[in-house]
Amino acid sequence: MAKKYYYIEEGAQKGAKFNSIEELKQAMWELFKDKMSKEEFENFIKDKIKEVEE
């Protein structure tokens, strides 16, 4: 089984699925880069990642 990583918004059951944490962060950074610093983003995103076995 391979690990997959989801970006989960509050209240959602499942979110966007990625093959790696790096891929997830890269994609999500594009959405948030105009709203916060890279350091703020790193702190924000760590609570939004869910690792699952598929």
PQR file of N, CA, C, O and H, with PARSE charges and radii, in Angstrom:
ATOM      1  N   MET A   1       0.835  -1.187   0.000 -0.4000 1.5000
ATOM      2  CA  MET A   1       0.000   0.000   0.000 -0.0000 2.0000
ATOM      3  C   MET A   1       0.882   1.253   0.000  0.5500 1.7000
ATOM      4  O   MET A   1       1.921   1.294   0.658 -0.5500 1.4000
ATOM      5  N   ALA A   2       0.463   2.238  -0.724 -0.4000 1.5000
ATOM      6  CA  ALA A   2       1.204   3.488  -0.813 -0.0000 2.0000
ATOM      7  C   ALA A   2       0.567   4.544   0.074  0.5500 1.7000
ATOM      8  O   ALA A   2      -0.646   4.552   0.282 -0.5500 1.4000
ATOM      9  H   ALA A   2      -0.381   2.205  -1.259  0.4000 1.0000
ATOM     10  N   LYS A   3       1.393   5.423   0.588 -0.4000 1.5000
ATOM     11  CA  LYS A   3       0.875   6.524   1.382 -0.0000 2.0000
ATOM     12  C   LYS A   3       0.390   7.627   0.456  0.5500 1.7000
ATOM     13  O   LYS A   3       1.000   7.900  -0.577 -0.5500 1.4000
ATOM     14  H   LYS A   3       2.379   5.417   0.420  0.4000 1.0000
ATOM     15  N   LYS A   4      -0.688   8.241   0.829 -0.4000 1.5000
ATOM     16  CA  LYS A   4      -1.224   9.406   0.131 -0.0000 2.0000
ATOM     17  C   LYS A   4      -1.420  10.495   1.173  0.5500 1.7000
ATOM     18  O   LYS A   4      -1.572  10.209   2.361 -0.5500 1.4000
ATOM     19  H   LYS A   4      -1.184   8.019   1.669  0.4000 1.0000
ATOM     20  N   TYR A   5      -1.416  11.715   0.733 -0.4000 1.5000
ATOM     21  CA  TYR A   5      -1.548  12.847   1.642 -0.0000 2.0000
ATOM     22  C   TYR A   5      -2.694  13.722   1.169  0.5500 1.7000
ATOM     23  O   TYR A   5      -2.788  14.059  -0.011 -0.5500 1.4000
ATOM     24  H   TYR A   5      -1.292  11.947  -0.232  0.4000 1.0000
ATOM     25  N   TYR A   6      -3.553  14.082   2.089 -0.4000 1.5000
ATOM     26  CA  TYR A   6      -4.697  14.927   1.787 -0.0000 2.0000
ATOM     27  C   TYR A   6      -4.534  16.285   2.444  0.5500 1.7000
ATOM     28  O   TYR A   6      -4.038  16.399   3.564 -0.5500 1.4000
ATOM     29  H   TYR A   6      -3.476  13.809   3.048  0.4000 1.0000
ATOM     30  N   TYR A   7      -4.961  17.309   1.725 -0.4000 1.5000
ATOM     31  CA  TYR A   7      -5.108  18.638   2.304 -0.0000 2.0000
ATOM     32  C   TYR A   7      -6.563  18.710   2.724  0.5500 1.7000
ATOM     33  O   TYR A   7      -7.455  18.607   1.882 -0.5500 1.4000
ATOM     34  H   TYR A   7      -5.364  17.217   0.815  0.4000 1.0000
ATOM     35  N   ILE A   8      -6.816  18.887   4.016 -0.4000 1.5000
ATOM     36  CA  ILE A   8      -8.167  18.863   4.566 -0.0000 2.0000
ATOM     37  C   ILE A   8      -8.537  20.234   5.120  0.5500 1.7000
ATOM     38  O   ILE A   8      -7.834  20.772   5.974 -0.5500 1.4000
ATOM     39  H   ILE A   8      -6.090  18.971   4.699  0.4000 1.0000
ATOM     40  N   GLU A   9      -9.623  20.789   4.643 -0.4000 1.5000
ATOM     41  CA  GLU A   9     -10.167  22.023   5.212 -0.0000 2.0000
ATOM     42  C   GLU A   9     -11.049  21.653   6.389  0.5500 1.7000
ATOM     43  O   GLU A   9     -11.607  20.557   6.426 -0.5500 1.4000
ATOM     44  H   GLU A   9     -10.195  20.351   3.949  0.4000 1.0000
ATOM     45  N   GLU A  10     -11.176  22.532   7.324 -0.4000 1.5000
ATOM     46  CA  GLU A  10     -11.985  22.298   8.517 -0.0000 2.0000
ATOM     47  C   GLU A  10     -13.401  21.889   8.128  0.5500 1.7000
ATOM     48  O   GLU A  10     -14.054  22.556   7.325 -0.5500 1.4000
ATOM     49  H   GLU A  10     -10.722  23.423   7.293  0.4000 1.0000
ATOM     50  N   GLY A  11     -13.866  20.789   8.704 -0.4000 1.5000
ATOM     51  CA  GLY A  11     -15.214  20.312   8.458 -0.0000 2.0000
ATOM     52  C   GLY A  11     -15.347  19.390   7.259  0.5500 1.7000
ATOM     53  O   GLY A  11     -16.410  18.804   7.056 -0.5500 1.4000
ATOM     54  H   GLY A  11     -13.335  20.247   9.356  0.4000 1.0000
ATOM     55  N   ALA A  12     -14.292  19.246   6.456 -0.4000 1.5000
ATOM     56  CA  ALA A  12     -14.362  18.389   5.275 -0.0000 2.0000
ATOM     57  C   ALA A  12     -14.005  16.952   5.629  0.5500 1.7000
ATOM     58  O   ALA A  12     -13.212  16.715   6.539 -0.5500 1.4000
ATOM     59  H   ALA A  12     -13.428  19.722   6.621  0.4000 1.0000
ATOM     60  N   GLN A  13     -14.578  16.004   4.925 -0.4000 1.5000
ATOM     61  CA  GLN A  13     -14.256  14.597   5.117 -0.0000 2.0000
ATOM     62  C   GLN A  13     -12.960  14.236   4.396  0.5500 1.7000
ATOM     63  O   GLN A  13     -12.079  13.592   4.966 -0.5500 1.4000
ATOM     64  H   GLN A  13     -15.223  16.197   4.186  0.4000 1.0000
ATOM     65  N   LYS A  14     -12.856  14.653   3.155 -0.4000 1.5000
ATOM     66  CA  LYS A  14     -11.655  14.428   2.355 -0.0000 2.0000
ATOM     67  C   LYS A  14     -11.366  15.698   1.585  0.5500 1.7000
ATOM     68  O   LYS A  14     -12.257  16.502   1.308 -0.5500 1.4000
ATOM     69  H   LYS A  14     -13.572  15.176   2.692  0.4000 1.0000
ATOM     70  N   GLY A  15     -10.106  15.857   1.250 -0.4000 1.5000
ATOM     71  CA  GLY A  15      -9.705  17.032   0.487 -0.0000 2.0000
ATOM     72  C   GLY A  15      -8.933  16.623  -0.751  0.5500 1.7000
ATOM     73  O   GLY A  15      -9.088  15.511  -1.255 -0.5500 1.4000
ATOM     74  H   GLY A  15      -9.383  15.204   1.475  0.4000 1.0000
ATOM     75  N   ALA A  16      -8.098  17.534  -1.236 -0.4000 1.5000
ATOM     76  CA  ALA A  16      -7.275  17.254  -2.402 -0.0000 2.0000
ATOM     77  C   ALA A  16      -6.212  16.218  -2.043  0.5500 1.7000
ATOM     78  O   ALA A  16      -5.594  16.311  -0.982 -0.5500 1.4000
ATOM     79  H   ALA A  16      -7.972  18.437  -0.826  0.4000 1.0000
ATOM     80  N   LYS A  17      -5.991  15.225  -2.923 -0.4000 1.5000
ATOM     81  CA  LYS A  17      -5.070  14.125  -2.646 -0.0000 2.0000
ATOM     82  C   LYS A  17      -3.758  14.340  -3.404  0.5500 1.7000
ATOM     83  O   LYS A  17      -3.757  14.745  -4.566 -0.5500 1.4000
ATOM     84  H   LYS A  17      -6.493  15.150  -3.785  0.4000 1.0000
ATOM     85  N   PHE A  18      -2.641  14.060  -2.724 -0.4000 1.5000
ATOM     86  CA  PHE A  18      -1.308  14.201  -3.310 -0.0000 2.0000
ATOM     87  C   PHE A  18      -0.476  12.967  -2.999  0.5500 1.7000
ATOM     88  O   PHE A  18      -0.752  12.251  -2.037 -0.5500 1.4000
ATOM     89  H   PHE A  18      -2.642  13.730  -1.780  0.4000 1.0000
ATOM     90  N   ASN A  19       0.541  12.722  -3.814 -0.4000 1.5000
ATOM     91  CA  ASN A  19       1.411  11.571  -3.632 -0.0000 2.0000
ATOM     92  C   ASN A  19       2.528  11.807  -2.625  0.5500 1.7000
ATOM     93  O   ASN A  19       3.115  10.848  -2.124 -0.5500 1.4000
ATOM     94  H   ASN A  19       0.766  13.305  -4.596  0.4000 1.0000
ATOM     95  N   SER A  20       2.832  13.072  -2.321 -0.4000 1.5000
ATOM     96  CA  SER A  20       3.875  13.380  -1.353 -0.0000 2.0000
ATOM     97  C   SER A  20       3.531  14.684  -0.635  0.5500 1.7000
ATOM     98  O   SER A  20       2.752  15.502  -1.123 -0.5500 1.4000
ATOM     99  H   SER A  20       2.354  13.850  -2.729  0.4000 1.0000
ATOM    100  N   ILE A  21       4.127  14.846   0.516 -0.4000 1.5000
ATOM    101  CA  ILE A  21       3.921  16.089   1.265 -0.0000 2.0000
ATOM    102  C   ILE A  21       4.507  17.257   0.483  0.5500 1.7000
ATOM    103  O   ILE A  21       3.930  18.344   0.478 -0.5500 1.4000
ATOM    104  H   ILE A  21       4.760  14.181   0.913  0.4000 1.0000
ATOM    105  N   GLU A  22       5.637  17.053  -0.174 -0.4000 1.5000
ATOM    106  CA  GLU A  22       6.262  18.124  -0.951 -0.0000 2.0000
ATOM    107  C   GLU A  22       5.351  18.578  -2.093  0.5500 1.7000
ATOM    108  O   GLU A  22       5.217  19.775  -2.350 -0.5500 1.4000
ATOM    109  H   GLU A  22       6.106  16.170  -0.170  0.4000 1.0000
ATOM    110  N   GLU A  23       4.728  17.615  -2.774 -0.4000 1.5000
ATOM    111  CA  GLU A  23       3.796  17.932  -3.862 -0.0000 2.0000
ATOM    112  C   GLU A  23       2.601  18.718  -3.321  0.5500 1.7000
ATOM    113  O   GLU A  23       2.164  19.692  -3.933 -0.5500 1.4000
ATOM    114  H   GLU A  23       4.836  16.643  -2.565  0.4000 1.0000
ATOM    115  N   LEU A  24       2.084  18.295  -2.188 -0.4000 1.5000
ATOM    116  CA  LEU A  24       0.953  18.972  -1.545 -0.0000 2.0000
ATOM    117  C   LEU A  24       1.322  20.410  -1.215  0.5500 1.7000
ATOM    118  O   LEU A  24       0.590  21.339  -1.555 -0.5500 1.4000
ATOM    119  H   LEU A  24       2.439  17.503  -1.691  0.4000 1.0000
ATOM    120  N   LYS A  25       2.463  20.591  -0.551 -0.4000 1.5000
ATOM    121  CA  LYS A  25       2.885  21.939  -0.148 -0.0000 2.0000
ATOM    122  C   LYS A  25       3.122  22.842  -1.343  0.5500 1.7000
ATOM    123  O   LYS A  25       2.751  24.016  -1.320 -0.5500 1.4000
ATOM    124  H   LYS A  25       3.058  19.836  -0.275  0.4000 1.0000
ATOM    125  N   GLN A  26       3.734  22.309  -2.381 -0.4000 1.5000
ATOM    126  CA  GLN A  26       4.003  23.109  -3.573 -0.0000 2.0000
ATOM    127  C   GLN A  26       2.700  23.595  -4.205  0.5500 1.7000
ATOM    128  O   GLN A  26       2.580  24.766  -4.565 -0.5500 1.4000
ATOM    129  H   GLN A  26       4.035  21.356  -2.399  0.4000 1.0000
ATOM    130  N   ALA A  27       1.743  22.710  -4.338 -0.4000 1.5000
ATOM    131  CA  ALA A  27       0.461  23.075  -4.948 -0.0000 2.0000
ATOM    132  C   ALA A  27      -0.309  24.064  -4.084  0.5500 1.7000
ATOM    133  O   ALA A  27      -0.861  25.039  -4.595 -0.5500 1.4000
ATOM    134  H   ALA A  27       1.840  21.759  -4.046  0.4000 1.0000
ATOM    135  N   MET A  28      -0.348  23.819  -2.782 -0.4000 1.5000
ATOM    136  CA  MET A  28      -1.120  24.685  -1.896 -0.0000 2.0000
ATOM    137  C   MET A  28      -0.456  26.044  -1.708  0.5500 1.7000
ATOM    138  O   MET A  28      -1.145  27.044  -1.506 -0.5500 1.4000
ATOM    139  H   MET A  28       0.100  23.027  -2.367  0.4000 1.0000
ATOM    140  N   TRP A  29       0.869  26.093  -1.771 -0.4000 1.5000
ATOM    141  CA  TRP A  29       1.585  27.370  -1.628 -0.0000 2.0000
ATOM    142  C   TRP A  29       1.139  28.347  -2.713  0.5500 1.7000
ATOM    143  O   TRP A  29       1.019  29.546  -2.461 -0.5500 1.4000
ATOM    144  H   TRP A  29       1.429  25.281  -1.935  0.4000 1.0000
ATOM    145  N   GLU A  30       0.893  27.837  -3.915 -0.4000 1.5000
ATOM    146  CA  GLU A  30       0.438  28.707  -5.006 -0.0000 2.0000
ATOM    147  C   GLU A  30      -0.874  29.415  -4.657  0.5500 1.7000
ATOM    148  O   GLU A  30      -1.111  30.536  -5.106 -0.5500 1.4000
ATOM    149  H   GLU A  30       0.990  26.863  -4.120  0.4000 1.0000
ATOM    150  N   LEU A  31      -1.709  28.776  -3.873 -0.4000 1.5000
ATOM    151  CA  LEU A  31      -2.982  29.384  -3.474 -0.0000 2.0000
ATOM    152  C   LEU A  31      -2.837  30.388  -2.339  0.5500 1.7000
ATOM    153  O   LEU A  31      -3.635  31.318  -2.228 -0.5500 1.4000
ATOM    154  H   LEU A  31      -1.517  27.865  -3.508  0.4000 1.0000
ATOM    155  N   PHE A  32      -1.830  30.207  -1.501 -0.4000 1.5000
ATOM    156  CA  PHE A  32      -1.700  31.013  -0.288 -0.0000 2.0000
ATOM    157  C   PHE A  32      -0.549  32.007  -0.294  0.5500 1.7000
ATOM    158  O   PHE A  32      -0.438  32.806   0.636 -0.5500 1.4000
ATOM    159  H   PHE A  32      -1.182  29.450  -1.591  0.4000 1.0000
ATOM    160  N   LYS A  33       0.310  31.988  -1.307 -0.4000 1.5000
ATOM    161  CA  LYS A  33       1.524  32.804  -1.286 -0.0000 2.0000
ATOM    162  C   LYS A  33       1.262  34.309  -1.225  0.5500 1.7000
ATOM    163  O   LYS A  33       2.114  35.057  -0.746 -0.5500 1.4000
ATOM    164  H   LYS A  33       0.219  31.339  -2.063  0.4000 1.0000
ATOM    165  N   ASP A  34       0.124  34.758  -1.691 -0.4000 1.5000
ATOM    166  CA  ASP A  34      -0.205  36.180  -1.633 -0.0000 2.0000
ATOM    167  C   ASP A  34      -0.899  36.567  -0.333  0.5500 1.7000
ATOM    168  O   ASP A  34      -1.173  37.743  -0.095 -0.5500 1.4000
ATOM    169  H   ASP A  34      -0.568  34.150  -2.080  0.4000 1.0000
ATOM    170  N   LYS A  35      -1.183  35.567   0.514 -0.4000 1.5000
ATOM    171  CA  LYS A  35      -1.945  35.825   1.735 -0.0000 2.0000
ATOM    172  C   LYS A  35      -1.112  35.710   3.005  0.5500 1.7000
ATOM    173  O   LYS A  35      -1.519  36.201   4.058 -0.5500 1.4000
ATOM    174  H   LYS A  35      -0.960  34.612   0.321  0.4000 1.0000
ATOM    175  N   MET A  36       0.079  35.051   2.913 -0.4000 1.5000
ATOM    176  CA  MET A  36       0.890  34.846   4.115 -0.0000 2.0000
ATOM    177  C   MET A  36       2.333  34.585   3.726  0.5500 1.7000
ATOM    178  O   MET A  36       2.641  34.273   2.576 -0.5500 1.4000
ATOM    179  H   MET A  36       0.409  34.652   2.057  0.4000 1.0000
ATOM    180  N   SER A  37       3.211  34.722   4.713 -0.4000 1.5000
ATOM    181  CA  SER A  37       4.623  34.438   4.472 -0.0000 2.0000
ATOM    182  C   SER A  37       4.833  32.932   4.379  0.5500 1.7000
ATOM    183  O   SER A  37       3.956  32.154   4.754 -0.5500 1.4000
ATOM    184  H   SER A  37       2.960  34.976   5.648  0.4000 1.0000
ATOM    185  N   LYS A  38       5.992  32.526   3.879 -0.4000 1.5000
ATOM    186  CA  LYS A  38       6.303  31.095   3.763 -0.0000 2.0000
ATOM    187  C   LYS A  38       6.315  30.447   5.150  0.5500 1.7000
ATOM    188  O   LYS A  38       5.852  29.316   5.299 -0.5500 1.4000
ATOM    189  H   LYS A  38       6.704  33.158   3.574  0.4000 1.0000
ATOM    190  N   GLU A  39       6.830  31.132   6.151 -0.4000 1.5000
ATOM    191  CA  GLU A  39       6.850  30.603   7.522 -0.0000 2.0000
ATOM    192  C   GLU A  39       5.429  30.430   8.065  0.5500 1.7000
ATOM    193  O   GLU A  39       5.115  29.404   8.670 -0.5500 1.4000
ATOM    194  H   GLU A  39       7.206  32.050   6.029  0.4000 1.0000
ATOM    195  N   GLU A  40       4.578  31.422   7.851 -0.4000 1.5000
ATOM    196  CA  GLU A  40       3.179  31.315   8.283 -0.0000 2.0000
ATOM    197  C   GLU A  40       2.493  30.147   7.563  0.5500 1.7000
ATOM    198  O   GLU A  40       1.712  29.412   8.168 -0.5500 1.4000
ATOM    199  H   GLU A  40       4.833  32.255   7.359  0.4000 1.0000
ATOM    200  N   PHE A  41       2.786  29.984   6.285 -0.4000 1.5000
ATOM    201  CA  PHE A  41       2.208  28.895   5.506 -0.0000 2.0000
ATOM    202  C   PHE A  41       2.627  27.540   6.071  0.5500 1.7000
ATOM    203  O   PHE A  41       1.789  26.652   6.227 -0.5500 1.4000
ATOM    204  H   PHE A  41       3.420  30.581   5.793  0.4000 1.0000
ATOM    205  N   GLU A  42       3.908  27.372   6.378 -0.4000 1.5000
ATOM    206  CA  GLU A  42       4.401  26.104   6.923 -0.0000 2.0000
ATOM    207  C   GLU A  42       3.679  25.760   8.227  0.5500 1.7000
ATOM    208  O   GLU A  42       3.323  24.602   8.444 -0.5500 1.4000
ATOM    209  H   GLU A  42       4.588  28.094   6.251  0.4000 1.0000
ATOM    210  N   ASN A  43       3.462  26.730   9.083 -0.4000 1.5000
ATOM    211  CA  ASN A  43       2.734  26.494  10.336 -0.0000 2.0000
ATOM    212  C   ASN A  43       1.259  26.191  10.081  0.5500 1.7000
ATOM    213  O   ASN A  43       0.671  25.339  10.747 -0.5500 1.4000
ATOM    214  H   ASN A  43       3.751  27.671   8.907  0.4000 1.0000
ATOM    215  N   PHE A  44       0.674  26.880   9.128 -0.4000 1.5000
ATOM    216  CA  PHE A  44      -0.728  26.707   8.775 -0.0000 2.0000
ATOM    217  C   PHE A  44      -0.988  25.323   8.167  0.5500 1.7000
ATOM    218  O   PHE A  44      -1.947  24.645   8.536 -0.5500 1.4000
ATOM    219  H   PHE A  44       1.152  27.571   8.586  0.4000 1.0000
ATOM    220  N   ILE A  45      -0.133  24.919   7.240 -0.4000 1.5000
ATOM    221  CA  ILE A  45      -0.394  23.712   6.459 -0.0000 2.0000
ATOM    222  C   ILE A  45      -0.193  22.428   7.262  0.5500 1.7000
ATOM    223  O   ILE A  45      -0.840  21.421   6.973 -0.5500 1.4000
ATOM    224  H   ILE A  45       0.646  25.470   6.940  0.4000 1.0000
ATOM    225  N   LYS A  46       0.684  22.440   8.260 -0.4000 1.5000
ATOM    226  CA  LYS A  46       0.973  21.198   8.984 -0.0000 2.0000
ATOM    227  C   LYS A  46      -0.257  20.641   9.689  0.5500 1.7000
ATOM    228  O   LYS A  46      -0.349  19.430   9.890 -0.5500 1.4000
ATOM    229  H   LYS A  46       1.210  23.258   8.495  0.4000 1.0000
ATOM    230  N   ASP A  47      -1.201  21.494  10.068 -0.4000 1.5000
ATOM    231  CA  ASP A  47      -2.427  21.033  10.718 -0.0000 2.0000
ATOM    232  C   ASP A  47      -3.488  20.601   9.714  0.5500 1.7000
ATOM    233  O   ASP A  47      -4.536  20.089  10.105 -0.5500 1.4000
ATOM    234  H   ASP A  47      -1.126  22.478   9.905  0.4000 1.0000
ATOM    235  N   LYS A  48      -3.231  20.800   8.437 -0.4000 1.5000
ATOM    236  CA  LYS A  48      -4.213  20.504   7.402 -0.0000 2.0000
ATOM    237  C   LYS A  48      -3.857  19.269   6.583  0.5500 1.7000
ATOM    238  O   LYS A  48      -4.574  18.923   5.644 -0.5500 1.4000
ATOM    239  H   LYS A  48      -2.379  21.217   8.119  0.4000 1.0000
ATOM    240  N   ILE A  49      -2.751  18.596   6.930 -0.4000 1.5000
ATOM    241  CA  ILE A  49      -2.313  17.427   6.174 -0.0000 2.0000
ATOM    242  C   ILE A  49      -2.732  16.160   6.908  0.5500 1.7000
ATOM    243  O   ILE A  49      -2.502  16.008   8.107 -0.5500 1.4000
ATOM    244  H   ILE A  49      -2.169  18.877   7.692  0.4000 1.0000
ATOM    245  N   LYS A  50      -3.349  15.261   6.161 -0.4000 1.5000
ATOM    246  CA  LYS A  50      -3.733  13.963   6.710 -0.0000 2.0000
ATOM    247  C   LYS A  50      -3.057  12.886   5.869  0.5500 1.7000
ATOM    248  O   LYS A  50      -3.211  12.861   4.648 -0.5500 1.4000
ATOM    249  H   LYS A  50      -3.536  15.385   5.186  0.4000 1.0000
ATOM    250  N   GLU A  51      -2.307  11.994   6.522 -0.4000 1.5000
ATOM    251  CA  GLU A  51      -1.614  10.908   5.835 -0.0000 2.0000
ATOM    252  C   GLU A  51      -2.482   9.653   5.920  0.5500 1.7000
ATOM    253  O   GLU A  51      -2.969   9.302   6.995 -0.5500 1.4000
ATOM    254  H   GLU A  51      -2.183  12.015   7.514  0.4000 1.0000
ATOM    255  N   VAL A  52      -2.675   8.978   4.785 -0.4000 1.5000
ATOM    256  CA  VAL A  52      -3.487   7.760   4.745 -0.0000 2.0000
ATOM    257  C   VAL A  52      -2.778   6.689   3.931  0.5500 1.7000
ATOM    258  O   VAL A  52      -1.979   6.999   3.048 -0.5500 1.4000
ATOM    259  H   VAL A  52      -2.279   9.262   3.912  0.4000 1.0000
ATOM    260  N   GLU A  53      -3.068   5.441   4.227 -0.4000 1.5000
ATOM    261  CA  GLU A  53      -2.573   4.305   3.448 -0.0000 2.0000
ATOM    262  C   GLU A  53      -3.653   3.921   2.439  0.5500 1.7000
ATOM    263  O   GLU A  53      -4.817   3.750   2.802 -0.5500 1.4000
ATOM    264  H   GLU A  53      -3.717   5.189   4.944  0.4000 1.0000
ATOM    265  N   GLU A  54      -3.267   3.788   1.194 -0.4000 1.5000
ATOM    266  CA  GLU A  54      -4.224   3.381   0.156 -0.0000 2.0000
ATOM    267  C   GLU A  54      -3.703   2.213  -0.622  0.5500 1.7000
ATOM    268  O   GLU A  54      -4.372   1.733  -1.537 -0.5500 1.4000
ATOM    269  H   GLU A  54      -2.322   3.927   0.900  0.4000 1.0000
TER
END
